[in-house]
């Protein structure tokens, strides 16, 4: 989970449940796109978290919190609408355990997500507007994107380094 302004956005999920959910859901995320072998992404720091510029479907730009501890990439309902990402008819809902209580959210599939030169096709996402995010932030970039990359965060250079594990 992430803490923004001293408040936890997602609380911990029981480990056995998190593992089952991750195994069932991440397996359906698509492969790394060509040209994603190595990528260095500039980051900005805002409200104590790292923010990356993310592109959805080769068209829509968004800023997401880099959260390697989040099982899924989570995007706001507005971003999902703008980028044409709809709920997955095969797995339409997911139960989220948040600091404010349990929340029902929609699952979707983003046809393409790109961060710098690193891209993934058919990425599982949660469509849910997270309350209390800093202004201009549209969600979290989580393991449903990162799981096929080796991830290195360079705090001093304000950079995210991604190396593909699937070529």
N, C-alpha and C positions, 0 to 999 in steps of 0.2 A: 504494500500500500504506500501511499504518499501522505506526507504531512505538509499542509499549506497554511501559512499564518498560524502555526501552532495547533492546528486542528487536523486530525486524521481523516482522510477522505475515505479510505477503505480499511476496515479492521481486518484482523486475521481470520481466515477461514480454517475450520478444522483440517489438519493436514491430510487425512485420508480422503476427505471430500475434495480438497483442492487437487490432489493427485489424480483422482478418477475423472474429475472435470477436465483437467488439462490433457490427459491422455485421450479422452473421447473427442475433445474439440480441436486440439492442435493438429492432430493427424490429418484433418481435412484442409489445412491451410496449404496453399500452393507453393511451387518451387520459387527459387530465387531467379530473377530475370537476368538475361545476358548482360554483361558489362558490370556486374555487381561484385566482382572478385574482391576488390579492395576499395574502400571509400572512406574519405575523411570529411566529416560534417562539422561545420562551425556551430557552436552552441551559444545561447545567451543565458544569462543567469537572471531569474526573476522570482521574487518572493521565496528565495532559498532553494529553488529547484532549477534543474537544467531544462531548457526549452529548445526543441529542434523544429526547423521549418520542414514540413511534410507535404508531399503532393499526392493527391488522390486522383486516380483515373486519368493521369497525364493532363489535368486541367485545373483542379481546385487546390489552392494553397491553404494550409492551416498551420497553427503552432500547437504542438503537443508536448506535454511533460514527458521526458525520458524516464521511464519507470520499468527497469529490468526485473522488478519484483512483482509486477502486475501480470497475471496469467494472460489477459487479453488486452489488445488495443481497444480503447474505449473512446468513442467519438460522440459529439453532441448530436442531438436530433436535427438541429439546424444544418450542421455540416453533412450529415447523412442525406438529408433532403437535397441540399445544393449539389452534392457529388453523385446523386442518383443511386445511393446505396440503400437497398430495401431489406426488410427482414427476411431471413432464410426460411422458406416455407417448410423445410424438413426439420429445423430446430429453431422455432420462432422465439422462444423465451428462455431466460436464465434468471436464477435467483441470485442477487448480489447481497453481500453482507457488508453494510456500510456503517460508518460511525453513527449515522442517524437512524439505523435500523435496517431491516430487510427491505429490499426493493426488487420488484419484478422489472426486467429490462428485455429488450429485443436483441436477438442475435442476427447478424447480417454477414454478408461476404463482400468485401471491397475488391472489385476486379483487379486493381493495382494500387499499391502503396509504394512511393519512392521517397527515400531520404538521401539527399545528395545523389551519388551514383548508384546507391544500393536500392534495389527494388525487389518486391515480392508480388506475385499474382495470386488472386483468389485467397485473400487473407481474412480469417474469421475475426469479426469485430463485434463489440457490444455497442449497441446504439442506446446511449443514455447520457443525458445532460447532467454532469456532475456539479452539484451546487458548490458555491463558494470558491470556484477557481479564479485565479487572477484574470483581470480584464484581457480579452483577446486570446485566451487559451481555450482550445476546442476539445481537450481530452488528454488521454494518456497513450503513449506509444509503449506497448507491452510485448510480452513473449510471443504472442501470436504473430508478430512481425520479426522479433529478434531471434527466435529459436533456431534459425538456420544460419546464423552468423556468430562468429567469435566477436565479442563486444569488448572494447577497451575505451574507458573514459579518461581523458587526459585533462584533469582539472586546471593545471597551470596554463595549458594552451587553449582551454575552452573548446575542446574538440572531442568528437565521438568518432572512434575508428571501428569500422565494420569490415570483417573479412569473411567471405562466403565459405560455408562448410560443405556445400553441396555440389561443387563442380569437380 
